[in-house]
Amino acid sequence: MKHQDIMRMCLQNLLRRKSRTLLTLLGVLIGCCSIVIMVSIGMGTAEAQKKMLAEMGDLTIITVTPKNSGTKKEKLTDKTLKSLKAMDYVVAVTPKISLDDYDVTVKLFAGINDRYVADWSSVAGIDTNELEKMGYQQISGSEITRSGEMLAGEFVAYNFADTFRPEGSNMVDRWSGGFDDQGNPINVPDPYFDAGKTPIVLQIEANNKTIRRELQPKGILKEDNAKGAETSYGLVMGIGDLRDMLEQLQEPGKKDDGYKTVLVKVSDITKVAEVEKKIRQMNFSTSSMESIREPMEREARQKQMMLGGLGGISLFVAALGITNTMIMSISERTQEIGIMKSLGCYVRDIRILFLSEAGAIGLLGGIVGSIISMIIAVTINLISFGMPPTPEYLLAAIAGSESVTRICVVPPWLLLSAIVFSVAIGLGSGYYPANKAVQISALEAIKSN
């Protein structure tokens, strides 16, 4: 028999028993929908976890510190930095000095005759050549190129009080304009001066010594709490400048203990664990988002498997329905099978005919089930957004967006896999009935009523 003849007979046989075919198809459809929706919810949970981790910090940065215990304490020196830079998958390394880690008093001054004063601020020094690679972003200005330059935190200017004004009304409150629906301040008043253009004097006091240094602004950093408070209410300067100031405040004869913190940027999130292991082997302590990410990803995979298994039960029930339908079809078409054999129809053609009918049920159920699953997923996402189904939010519900978090994530490969799996279920369910059909004797089949 020709393939087109087999397909035509397949379609005719399915349409001949519309009710039975429809009910069997409905079982496959429900099973397909169950799997897609369940797995998509698991993937939505994983996506939400990734966004949460991304907000907590850069997933590819490892913080390296000396060990606080042990007989042999390794120091983070310039030699260590070279060793870290030479590691595979490491794209950037910078030491970081934060005045928050030292017992010092920090003040900032700006304006003529130190008119504006900030009694608290976070000040950090890093290798400014690695700023861009480490993920620091600037709102304005240019990069630091020489000693004595700095980048101001996005809101550091609001830390300053005007000494010419009375106490209690000498600072600009950037929260005074109210908030929008997302909790962001609106109608924010301008600070007393532009921290990205106004020189700022850094004053550090410790051990009955005071060091002052005027820093020239090169621009303003974008707030990134994962990097540190200095990007919000502080300053970032060259690590050499800050180290020189701290050395001048040290008591005579005190040994150099090296850097307290080193940041290591890895090329890919999947390599973080490997790089961390190598650094620990160097007898240093490490911390990164990997310790949080890996358990969360494992939990998300377990949820996906559990939810997918629940959906698979529905598809298994649908497979039993297909098998039952095909067996009943064989018992009703025994004489037809005998006539086909008598006319010289090949056994393989009879097998292909019954497998085609079972596969067609799986294919139609998978396609329709995938379409309905997509509609349900998009509807759930739109409801969770609490927004009208505008084109913008409709696209976000389908493809995702940084501004929203989807409950159901349905990538194209999931829909394709559901269709292929449904066809496989149909073919598998039809294999036994098809073999049973070809084993029927032609003579006995013709004689049967």
C-alpha positions in Angstrom: 0.0 0.0 0.0 1.1 3.5 -0.7 1.7 5.9 2.2 -1.1 8.2 1.1 -3.5 5.3 1.1 -2.5 4.3 4.6 -2.9 7.9 5.8 -6.3 8.2 4.1 -7.5 4.9 5.7 -6.1 6.1 9.1 -8.1 9.3 8.9 -11.3 7.6 7.8 -11.1 5.1 10.6 -10.6 7.8 13.2 -13.5 9.8 11.9 -15.7 6.8 11.6 -15.8 6.5 15.4 -15.8 10.2 16.3 -17.0 9.9 19.9 -14.5 7.3 20.9 -11.7 9.1 19.1 -12.6 12.4 20.7 -12.7 10.9 24.2 -9.3 9.2 23.7 -7.9 12.5 22.2 -9.2 14.3 25.3 -7.3 12.1 27.6 -4.0 12.8 25.7 -4.8 16.5 25.7 -5.3 16.6 29.4 -2.2 14.6 30.0 -0.1 16.9 27.8 -1.6 20.0 29.5 -0.8 18.6 32.9 2.9 18.0 32.0 3.4 21.3 30.3 1.7 23.4 33.1 3.4 21.5 35.9 6.9 21.7 34.4 6.3 25.4 33.5 5.4 26.2 37.1 8.7 24.5 38.2 10.6 26.5 35.6 8.8 29.7 36.8 10.1 29.0 40.4 13.6 28.5 39.0 13.4 31.8 37.1 12.1 33.7 40.2 15.0 32.2 42.2 17.6 33.4 39.7 16.2 36.9 39.7 16.3 36.9 43.5 19.9 35.8 43.5 20.8 38.4 40.8 19.4 41.1 43.0 21.4 39.9 45.9 24.7 40.1 44.1 26.8 39.2 41.1 26.7 35.5 40.8 30.2 35.3 39.2 32.1 37.2 41.9 34.0 35.4 44.7 35.1 37.2 47.8 38.4 36.0 49.1 39.5 36.6 52.7 42.3 35.3 55.0 41.4 32.4 57.3 40.7 33.5 60.9 41.9 30.3 62.4 44.5 27.7 61.8 48.2 27.3 62.5 49.3 28.7 59.1 47.6 31.9 58.1 48.2 32.9 54.5 48.2 36.7 53.7 46.5 38.2 50.7 49.5 39.9 49.1 50.3 41.2 45.6 51.9 37.8 44.9 48.5 36.2 45.8 46.8 38.5 43.3 49.1 37.3 40.5 48.3 33.6 41.4 44.6 34.3 41.3 44.8 36.1 38.0 46.6 33.2 36.5 43.8 30.8 37.3 41.6 29.4 34.5 38.2 31.1 34.0 39.3 34.2 36.1 38.7 37.4 34.1 39.4 40.0 36.8 40.9 40.3 40.3 41.0 43.3 42.5 41.9 43.9 46.2 39.3 45.9 48.1 39.9 48.2 51.1 36.9 49.4 52.9 37.2 51.9 55.7 34.2 50.2 57.3 36.6 47.4 58.2 39.0 49.7 60.2 38.7 51.5 63.5 38.8 54.9 62.0 36.5 58.0 61.9 35.6 59.2 58.4 34.3 62.6 57.4 33.7 64.2 54.0 33.8 67.9 53.2 32.8 69.9 50.2 32.3 73.5 49.1 34.2 76.6 50.0 35.7 76.5 53.5 34.3 73.0 54.0 30.7 74.4 54.0 29.2 71.0 53.5 30.0 68.1 55.9 29.1 64.4 55.8 29.7 62.8 59.2 29.3 59.2 57.9 30.1 57.6 54.5 31.4 54.4 53.1 34.7 54.7 51.4 36.4 51.9 49.4 39.5 51.6 47.4 39.9 49.1 44.6 42.0 48.6 41.5 40.4 51.1 39.2 41.6 49.4 36.1 39.3 46.5 37.0 36.2 48.6 37.6 34.4 47.8 34.4 35.3 44.1 34.5 34.0 43.8 38.0 30.6 45.1 37.0 30.7 48.6 38.4 28.5 50.9 36.3 28.7 54.7 36.0 25.8 57.1 35.5 28.0 59.9 34.3 31.6 61.0 33.9 34.7 59.0 32.9 37.1 56.5 34.4 39.7 57.1 37.0 43.1 57.6 35.3 45.4 59.0 37.9 46.0 59.3 41.7 43.8 61.7 43.6 40.6 60.9 41.6 37.4 59.3 42.8 33.9 58.2 41.7 31.0 59.3 43.9 28.2 57.1 45.0 24.9 57.8 43.4 23.4 59.4 46.5 26.4 60.5 48.5 25.5 64.2 48.1 22.4 63.7 50.2 24.8 62.8 53.2 26.1 66.3 53.4 24.7 68.9 55.8 25.0 72.6 55.1 26.8 74.2 58.1 25.3 77.6 57.2 21.8 76.3 58.0 20.3 75.6 61.4 20.4 72.1 62.8 17.4 70.0 61.8 16.9 71.8 58.5 20.4 71.6 57.1 20.1 68.4 55.0 18.2 67.6 51.8 15.7 64.7 52.2 15.6 62.8 49.0 12.5 60.9 50.3 10.4 64.0 50.8 8.6 63.8 47.4 6.8 60.6 48.1 6.9 57.2 46.4 5.5 55.5 43.3 3.7 52.1 43.2 7.1 50.2 43.2 8.3 52.1 46.3 10.7 54.3 44.4 11.0 58.0 45.5 9.4 60.6 43.2 9.9 64.3 42.9 13.3 64.0 44.4 14.8 67.4 45.3 18.4 68.3 44.1 21.2 68.0 46.6 23.3 71.0 47.6 25.9 70.2 45.0 26.8 67.8 42.2 29.1 65.2 43.7 30.2 64.2 40.2 31.7 67.6 39.6 32.6 69.0 43.0 35.9 68.1 44.7 35.4 66.3 48.0 37.9 66.2 50.9 38.3 62.9 52.6 39.3 63.1 56.3 40.3 60.0 58.3 41.1 60.0 62.0 42.8 57.2 64.0 45.5 56.9 66.7 45.3 60.6 67.4 46.2 61.4 63.8 44.2 63.1 61.1 44.8 62.7 57.4 43.0 64.9 54.8 43.1 64.5 51.1 41.2 66.4 48.4 39.8 64.0 45.7 38.8 65.1 42.2 35.5 63.7 41.0 35.5 61.8 37.7 31.8 60.9 37.7 28.9 59.2 39.6 28.5 55.4 40.1 25.2 53.6 39.7 23.9 52.3 43.0 24.6 48.6 43.4 24.1 47.3 47.0 25.7 44.0 46.0 29.0 45.8 45.4 28.8 47.7 48.6 27.3 50.8 50.3 30.1 52.9 48.7 28.1 52.9 45.4 25.2 54.5 47.2 26.4 56.7 50.0 30.2 56.8 49.6 33.2 57.1 47.4 35.3 54.7 45.3 38.9 55.6 44.8 42.2 54.0 43.8 43.3 51.4 46.3 46.9 52.9 46.3 45.6 56.3 47.5 43.5 54.8 50.3 46.3 52.4 51.3 48.8 55.3 51.6 46.4 57.2 53.8 45.9 54.2 56.1 49.7 53.6 56.3 50.2 57.1 57.5 47.7 56.5 60.4 49.3 53.2 61.4 51.3 53.0 64.7 55.1 52.8 64.1 56.4 49.3 63.7 53.1 47.6 62.9 53.4 44.8 60.4 51.6 44.8 57.1 48.9 42.1 57.2 48.2 42.3 53.5 44.7 42.9 52.0 41.6 42.0 54.0 39.5 41.3 51.0 40.1 40.4 47.4 37.3 40.1 44.7 37.7 37.5 42.0 35.5 37.7 38.8 34.8 34.4 37.1 33.9 34.1 33.4 30.9 31.9 33.8 28.6 31.0 36.7 29.1 27.3 36.1 32.9 27.7 36.9 32.4 29.5 40.2 32.5 26.3 42.3 35.6 25.0 40.5 37.5 28.3 41.1 36.4 28.5 44.7 37.7 25.0 45.3 41.2 26.0 44.0 41.2 29.2 46.1 40.4 27.2 49.2 43.2 24.9 48.4 45.5 27.9 48.7 44.3 28.1 52.4 42.0 31.1 52.0 38.3 31.5 52.9 35.9 32.2 50.1 32.3 33.3 49.8 30.0 33.6 46.8 26.4 33.2 45.8 27.3 29.7 44.7 26.6 28.3 48.2 23.0 29.7 47.9 22.5 29.1 44.2 23.4 25.4 44.0 21.0 24.2 46.7 18.2 26.4 45.2 18.8 25.1 41.7 18.8 21.5 43.1 15.5 22.2 44.9 14.0 23.7 41.7 15.0 20.6 39.7 13.4 18.4 42.3 10.2 20.4 42.1 10.2 20.2 38.3 10.6 16.4 38.4 7.9 16.1 41.0 5.4 18.3 39.1 6.3 16.7 35.8 5.7 13.3 37.4 2.3 14.3 38.5 1.5 15.4 34.9 3.0 12.2 33.6 0.4 10.2 35.6 -2.3 11.9 33.5 -0.5 11.0 30.3 -0.1 7.4 31.5 -3.8 7.2 32.0 -4.3 8.6 28.5 -1.9 5.9 27.1 -4.1 3.2 28.6 -7.1 4.9 26.9 -5.3 4.7 23.5 -4.5 1.0 24.1 -8.1 0.3 25.0 -9.4 2.2 22.0 -7.1 0.4 19.6 -7.9 -3.1 21.0 -11.6 -2.4 20.7 -11.0 -1.2 17.2 -9.2 -4.5 16.2 -12.1 -6.6 17.6 -14.6 -4.6 15.5 -12.4 -4.6 12.4 -11.4 -8.3 12.4 -13.1 -9.0 9.1 -11.6 -5.9 7.6 -8.1 -7.1 8.5 -8.9 -10.5 7.0 -10.0 -8.9 3.7 -6.8 -6.8 3.6 -4.7 -9.9 4.1 -6.6 -11.8 1.4 -6.1 -8.9 -1.1 -2.3 -9.3 -0.6 -1.8 -6.4 1.8 1.6 -6.7 3.5 1.7 -7.4 7.2 3.9 -4.4 7.8 1.2 -2.1 6.1 -1.5 -3.4 8.5 0.9 -2.8 11.5 1.7 0.7 10.1 -2.0 1.5 9.7 -2.8 0.8 13.4 0.3 2.5 14.6 -0.6 5.5 12.4 -4.0 5.7 14.1 -2.5 5.6 17.6 0.3 8.1 16.6 -2.3 10.4 15.1 -4.2 10.5 18.3 -1.0 11.3 20.2 0.0 14.0 17.7 -3.4 15.8 17.7 -3.6 15.6 21.5 -0.1 16.9 21.8 -0.6 19.8 19.5 -3.9 20.9 20.9 -2.7 20.3 24.4 0.4 22.5 23.9 -1.7 25.3 22.5 -4.2 25.2 25.4 -1.2 24.9 27.8 0.3 28.1 26.4 -3.0 29.9 26.7 -3.4 28.8 30.3 0.2 29.7 31.2 -0.1 33.2 29.7 -3.4 33.8 31.4 -1.9 32.8 34.8 1.0 35.1 34.2 -1.2 38.1 33.3 -3.3 37.5 36.4 -0.2 37.4 38.6 1.0 40.7 37.1 -2.2 42.3 38.1 -2.0 44.4 34.9 -4.3 44.8 31.9 -3.5 42.5 29.0 -1.7 45.2 27.0 0.7 44.2 24.2 3.6 45.0 26.5 2.5 42.8 29.3 1.3 40.1 26.9 4.8 39.9 25.5 6.3 39.8 29.0 3.9 37.0 30.0 5.1 34.9 27.0 8.8 35.8 26.7 9.5 37.2 30.1 10.9 40.6 31.2 13.3 42.0 33.9 10.5 44.1 35.3 8.1 41.1 36.1 8.4 37.6 37.4 6.4 34.9 35.6 4.7 32.0 37.5 4.7 29.8 34.4 7.7 29.7 32.0 6.9 27.9 28.8 10.0 27.8 26.4 9.5 26.5 22.9 11.5 23.3 23.6 9.0 22.4 26.3 6.1 22.6 23.9 8.0 20.6 21.2 9.0 18.0 23.8 5.4 17.6 24.9 4.2 17.0 21.3 7.0 14.5 20.7 6.3 12.8 24.0 2.6 12.6 23.2 3.4 11.0 19.8 5.7 8.5 21.5 3.0 7.7 24.0 0.6 7.1 21.2 2.9 4.9 19.2 3.9 2.9 22.3 0.3 2.4 23.3 -0.6 1.2 19.8 2.3 -1.2 19.4 0.6 -4.1 21.2 -2.7 -3.7 19.4 -0.9 -3.4 16.1 1.0 -6.7 16.7 -2.2 -8.3 17.7 -3.9 -7.2 14.5 -1.2 -8.7 12.2 -1.3 -12.1 14.1 -4.9 -12.6 13.2 -5.4 -15.4 10.6 -6.9 -14.2 7.3 -9.2 -17.2 7.0 -10.5 -16.8 10.6 -10.9 -13.1 10.2 -13.0 -13.4 7.0 -15.3 -16.0 8.7 -15.9 -13.9 11.8 -19.1 -11.8 11.9 
